[in-house]
């Protein structure tokens, strides 16, 4: 009962954050601007939005194939349907609580493919690390190529508000060194007392989980298809880009946006999704603020942000629920044939 209450509180907390960002943005709009946004939704060309959804599904199919490549060196070869269903169920779970999806999709493969949880989680850690590396490279590429516009954006919309809010000054360096020293002290204390706690059940569980992570990391060095893995890692982000790109044609006012604007939407929109669970509320606001740099009024930028976010979210919800329904049905037939 206590766990259920905590789960509900967490879900409501992240939902409240999203609602707060929606309110924060809408309260600045005039009635005419709100009417323009609503009109944009009514007149939008939803064929492009539907195409965006199919591209999003394709990106997750590629993710499922890439995940299988990581598990092959450990001697596991799960079916592509189960792997894809696990990925989509994971994304659905992530909409409720941060990082819940990673554990959930590993649990699916543990149930239907008998892959140990700790080893599966190890591969997910590797997968997320690779995605973060690609994202960081794209971020700096975007920053370098479009430095003038993005420098203004980061300075005016990110750094200065943070500096004013947190009073960042020369004392910041002192706080940073203090934090590093504190972390070092915690690590030192752990190594001193670990001999005394190594027989505890908690320590054994943590060690078992750590070994699973290690097996997952080692799996990267033993990948049988390194070129396919690299190609699929890049293809995932290409599809993410195309998923946003096709959406710009849903509104006449944004149809003329170029490569640079869409890449900026991808980068800054992804940050919004990382900061607030599912990007609810903050994603459309970030897209609107970003597109101001490309001479798109805030109302149309906000409308495009909502169209893009809604298409991505609906894809996850529909595909995730369908995966929950189809997973036991397909595996039941498989077991009956066996």
Beta strands, then each sheet from edge to edge (+ up, - down):
end
